[in-house]
Amino acid sequence: MEFKHLTVLQAKRYGVFVCKGDDSLGYAAKEMAQRDVSALVVVDGEGLLEGIVTRTDLLRAGALEPEWSSLPVSSAMTVDVVTISMHENLGVVMELLLQEHIHRVVAVEREGAAQRPVALLSAADIVFHMARAASVS
């Protein structure tokens, strides 16, 4: 199967790592470093999507705020998260990443108006599958 036809469900390499909006940015930084990930999905108490916090968000907070590590994640997160179904294929995800100038999308299951994050798919994940599909001579 060509890599572009893989679904998000087939292509995801990791689960979804989360934090809460009232967690500190210091906690988020430690989680990202320990898990070697570039973003955490921000969820509410029921595990529903509230936002995303990235390494870039942490860098911005660290550059602008002397006490950045004690600030809540909600002060630095992005709330307009680009989401996608687990059943979309990588070709669609690639187009979305390029069109929106972003590095990752959150795959969700819809629960009425709410969204439950189930995976995070990044450009790095797609390149992994591209490399596996490439024929090397």
N, C-alpha and C positions, 0 to 999 in steps of 0.2 A: 504494500500500500504506500502510495506517495505520501510524504510527511504532511503536506497541506490538507490531506483528507482525514488525518487523525482528528478525533474530537478532543475537546479540552479534557474530558474525562479520561481518554486514552493517553493523552500527552502529559498530564500533570505529573511532576516528579516528587512533589512534597505535599504535605497537608497544608493547612492554613494556620499561620501563627498569629495570635491575637493579643490585644491588650484592651484596656478600658479607657475611656476618655478622661477619667479622674486619676489614672495612673500617672506617675511623674515621667517627664522626658528622660530623666536619668534611668529609670526603670526600663523604658523603651529602648534606650541606647544599649543597656546591658543585655537585654533580650536579643536584639539584633546581632550584637557581637557574639554572644554565646551560640546562637543558632546559625550564624553566618548567613543572614538574610538581609536584604536591603529595604524591607518594609514590613510593617505589622498592620493587619487589618484591625480597625477599632470597632468594638462591638459594645452593645448595651448589656444589662444584666441578664437578658434573655438570649444573648448570643446573636442578636440581629445587627446588621450593618449600620454603623454610624459614620465611618470615615476610614481614612488610611493615613498612616504616618510613615514617612520615608527617611532614608539617610539624609537626603537633601533638606527635608524639613528640620531635622536635627542640626545640620550644619548652619542653616539660617538662624535658628534659635540661639545656637552657641555663639554665632558672630554678633548677634544683636542684643542679647540679654546676658548680663554677667551671672545671674542666678538661674540660668536656663534649666539646669538639672532638676530644680524643684517645681518648675512650671508644669501644669497638667498637659497631658497629651492633646486634649481638646483645644489648647491654645495654638497648636502648631499643625494639627491634622488638616487634611483636605476632606471636605464633606461631599463635594460633587465627585463621587467615585464612578469611574467607568466600569460597568458590570457587563457580564455576558453569561449566557446559559452554558451549562456543562456539556451540552450536546452540539454546540457550534464547532466548526472545524477550524484548524489552524490557519487556513487561508483567510478566513474572515477575521480572525484575531490579528493576523499580521497587518491586514489593511487598516483595522481599527487603531492599532498602535501607531502606525505611520500617519494616519489621518489626524489623530488627536495629539500627536507628538508626546506620547507617554511611553513608559517602559514596562508597564504591567497592567493587567486587568484582573478584577475579582470575579470569579465564577460564583454565581449565587443560585439558590433555590428560592423562588418567590413564595411568600406566605401572605396572601392578600396584598396589601400595599407595602408590607415589609419584605426585607430580603435577608436570607440567611447565607453568610459566606461559607463556601465549601472548598474552595481552592483559590490559589493565587497563581496566575500564569504570567511569567515575565518573558521579555525578549531573550534572556539567557536560556530559558527553557526551550524556546523555539529554535534557537541556534543549536542547542544540544541535539534536537531531532534532525535539523538540517545536516549536521556533521555525521550523524549516524546514517543518513540517507545518501550522503555524497559518495560517489565512487572515486576512489583514490587510485591513481595510476602510478 
